[in-house]
């Protein structure tokens, strides 16, 4: 009798659990993802100017814009540091116009390192650059973390130099809620992803950076 009573109790409990699962919506829902409206605006240096330098067919910004089906707007100067990018953002025909795009990419790291700019100078320029985007509507800003190069005489060959720069960069970025760091260092191989000069990305390098940027765009465009 006790065994039969226990079986009846278990059956009733299972019935209740099944009914409950049918009448209550699941707690976790799939995320809804949207892509940015308007062009993808990218400020930076020669990595954005491929195929002019490095031999790549197109730049990572062009690849991402194509994937998003938006127009790429490249505002770059070869050899440009963050000081040069700051000038592009604040003055002339390349200056940032609030509301002109929902997403901005900034890439200036490796030339700051190459030119051995004092930290106070390039961090100050970066802070001034990011402040230009504070006027509503504020875009999402994707700031690329520096990647190691292989050129023999380039300071960016040293992982410790890259890490020190990246730490200061992240500290400035943390002051602005709209800024996210894009880290493409996982799987990055300077010997495989750079051209013969050991500095500029080849096609594989541009694609590698584009994949990291695409992930950041996708994650930023998803909401619960």
C-alpha positions as CSV (number, residue, x, y, z in Angstrom):
1,X,0.0,0.0,0.0
2,X,2.8,2.4,0.9
3,X,4.5,1.7,-2.5
4,X,1.2,2.4,-4.3
5,X,0.7,5.6,-2.4
6,X,4.2,6.8,-3.2
7,X,3.7,6.1,-6.9
8,X,0.4,8.1,-6.9
9,X,2.2,11.0,-5.2
10,X,5.1,11.0,-7.7
11,X,2.7,10.9,-10.6
12,X,0.7,13.9,-9.3
13,X,3.9,15.9,-8.7
14,X,5.1,15.2,-12.3
15,X,1.7,16.3,-13.7
16,X,2.0,19.6,-11.7
17,X,5.5,20.2,-13.0
18,X,4.5,19.6,-16.6
19,X,1.5,21.9,-16.3
20,X,3.6,24.6,-14.7
21,X,6.1,24.4,-17.6
22,X,3.3,25.0,-20.1
23,X,1.7,27.9,-18.4
24,X,4.9,29.9,-17.6
25,X,7.1,31.5,-20.2
26,X,10.8,30.5,-20.1
27,X,13.0,32.9,-18.2
28,X,15.6,33.1,-20.9
29,X,14.7,34.5,-24.3
30,X,16.7,34.7,-27.5
31,X,18.3,38.1,-28.0
32,X,17.0,40.5,-30.6
33,X,19.8,41.9,-32.7
34,X,19.8,45.0,-34.8
35,X,22.4,46.5,-37.1
36,X,23.5,50.2,-37.0
37,X,21.8,52.7,-39.2
38,X,23.8,55.0,-41.4
39,X,27.4,54.6,-42.5
40,X,30.2,52.9,-40.5
41,X,32.6,55.8,-39.8
42,X,36.2,54.8,-39.1
43,X,39.0,57.1,-38.0
44,X,42.6,56.0,-37.9
45,X,45.8,55.2,-39.8
46,X,47.0,53.1,-42.7
47,X,45.3,49.9,-41.6
48,X,42.1,51.6,-42.8
49,X,43.6,52.6,-46.2
50,X,44.2,49.1,-47.7
51,X,44.7,48.3,-50.5
52,X,47.0,51.3,-50.6
53,X,49.4,49.9,-48.1
54,X,50.1,46.3,-47.1
55,X,48.7,44.7,-50.2
56,X,45.3,43.7,-48.7
57,X,42.3,43.8,-51.0
58,X,40.3,45.9,-48.6
59,X,40.5,47.1,-45.1
60,X,38.8,45.5,-42.1
61,X,36.4,48.5,-41.9
62,X,35.3,47.8,-45.5
63,X,34.8,44.2,-44.8
64,X,32.6,44.9,-41.8
65,X,30.6,47.6,-43.6
66,X,30.0,45.1,-46.4
67,X,28.8,42.5,-43.9
68,X,26.4,45.0,-42.3
69,X,25.3,46.3,-45.8
70,X,26.2,49.8,-44.9
71,X,28.5,52.4,-46.4
72,X,32.1,52.7,-45.1
73,X,33.3,56.2,-44.4
74,X,37.1,56.1,-44.0
75,X,38.8,59.0,-42.4
76,X,42.5,58.1,-42.0
77,X,46.0,59.4,-42.5
78,X,48.9,57.1,-43.2
79,X,51.3,57.1,-40.2
80,X,48.7,58.9,-38.1
81,X,48.9,58.8,-34.3
82,X,46.1,59.6,-31.9
83,X,47.1,63.2,-32.1
84,X,46.4,63.1,-35.9
85,X,43.1,61.3,-35.4
86,X,42.1,63.9,-32.9
87,X,42.6,66.6,-35.6
88,X,40.5,64.5,-38.1
89,X,37.7,64.2,-35.6
90,X,37.6,67.9,-34.5
91,X,38.4,69.9,-37.7
92,X,38.0,70.1,-41.4
93,X,35.8,68.1,-43.7
94,X,36.4,64.9,-41.7
95,X,35.1,66.4,-38.4
96,X,32.5,64.4,-36.5
97,X,28.9,65.6,-37.0
98,X,26.6,64.4,-34.2
99,X,23.9,62.1,-35.5
100,X,25.7,61.3,-38.8
101,X,26.3,57.7,-37.8
102,X,25.4,55.2,-35.0
103,X,28.8,53.5,-35.0
104,X,32.3,54.8,-35.0
105,X,35.6,52.9,-35.2
106,X,38.9,54.4,-33.9
107,X,42.3,52.8,-34.6
108,X,45.4,54.8,-33.8
109,X,47.3,52.6,-31.4
110,X,50.3,51.2,-33.3
111,X,51.6,54.5,-34.5
112,X,51.6,56.0,-31.0
113,X,53.8,53.2,-30.1
114,X,56.0,53.5,-33.1
115,X,56.5,57.2,-32.6
116,X,57.1,56.6,-28.8
117,X,54.7,59.4,-27.9
118,X,54.7,60.4,-24.2
119,X,51.7,58.7,-22.5
120,X,50.4,62.0,-21.4
121,X,50.3,63.3,-24.9
122,X,48.4,60.4,-26.6
123,X,46.1,59.7,-23.7
124,X,45.2,63.4,-23.6
125,X,44.5,63.3,-27.4
126,X,42.4,60.1,-27.0
127,X,40.4,61.6,-24.2
128,X,39.8,64.8,-26.3
129,X,38.9,62.6,-29.3
130,X,36.3,60.6,-27.4
131,X,34.8,63.8,-25.9
132,X,33.8,64.9,-29.4
133,X,31.2,62.1,-29.5
134,X,29.5,63.1,-26.2
135,X,26.9,65.3,-27.9
136,X,23.6,63.4,-28.3
137,X,22.8,61.3,-30.2
138,X,25.9,59.5,-28.9
139,X,27.2,56.8,-31.2
140,X,28.7,53.5,-30.1
141,X,32.5,53.8,-30.3
142,X,34.6,50.8,-31.0
143,X,38.2,51.4,-30.0
144,X,40.7,48.9,-31.3
145,X,43.2,47.4,-29.0
146,X,46.8,47.5,-30.4
147,X,48.1,44.3,-32.0
148,X,51.6,43.1,-31.9
149,X,53.8,43.6,-35.1
150,X,56.9,41.8,-36.2
151,X,59.0,44.6,-37.7
152,X,62.5,44.3,-36.1
153,X,62.9,47.9,-35.1
154,X,59.3,48.6,-34.1
155,X,58.6,48.9,-30.3
156,X,55.3,47.1,-30.9
157,X,57.2,43.9,-31.5
158,X,57.4,43.6,-27.7
159,X,54.3,42.1,-26.1
160,X,55.0,44.0,-22.8
161,X,55.0,47.3,-24.7
162,X,51.7,46.4,-26.3
163,X,50.2,45.4,-23.0
164,X,51.3,48.6,-21.3
165,X,49.8,50.8,-24.0
166,X,46.6,48.7,-24.0
167,X,46.2,49.2,-20.2
168,X,46.4,53.0,-20.5
169,X,44.1,52.9,-23.5
170,X,41.5,50.9,-21.5
171,X,41.8,53.3,-18.6
172,X,40.8,56.3,-20.8
173,X,38.1,54.3,-22.5
174,X,36.5,53.4,-19.1
175,X,35.7,57.1,-18.7
176,X,33.2,57.0,-21.5
177,X,30.2,54.7,-21.3
178,X,29.7,54.5,-25.1
179,X,33.2,53.2,-25.7
180,X,34.0,49.5,-26.1
181,X,37.5,48.0,-26.6
182,X,37.8,45.6,-29.6
183,X,40.4,42.9,-28.8
184,X,41.5,40.9,-31.9
185,X,44.6,39.5,-30.2
186,X,43.2,36.0,-29.8
187,X,44.7,34.0,-32.6
188,X,46.6,37.0,-34.0
189,X,49.9,35.9,-35.6
190,X,52.2,38.7,-36.8
191,X,54.0,36.2,-39.1
192,X,50.8,35.1,-40.7
193,X,48.7,38.2,-40.6
194,X,51.1,41.0,-41.6
195,X,52.7,41.9,-44.9
196,X,56.4,41.6,-45.6
197,X,57.1,45.0,-43.8
198,X,56.0,43.4,-40.5
199,X,53.6,46.2,-39.8
200,X,50.6,46.4,-42.2
201,X,48.0,43.6,-42.4
202,X,47.7,41.4,-45.4
203,X,44.4,40.0,-46.5
204,X,44.4,37.4,-43.7
205,X,45.2,40.1,-41.2
206,X,42.4,42.5,-42.3
207,X,40.0,39.5,-42.2
208,X,41.1,38.6,-38.7
209,X,40.5,42.1,-37.4
210,X,37.2,42.3,-39.3
211,X,36.0,39.1,-37.5
212,X,36.8,40.6,-34.1
213,X,35.0,43.8,-35.1
214,X,32.0,42.0,-36.4
215,X,31.7,40.1,-33.1
216,X,31.7,43.4,-31.3
217,X,29.1,44.9,-33.6
218,X,26.9,41.9,-33.3
219,X,27.2,41.8,-29.5
220,X,26.5,45.6,-29.2
221,X,23.5,45.3,-31.5
222,X,21.8,42.6,-29.4
223,X,19.5,43.4,-26.5
224,X,17.6,41.2,-24.1
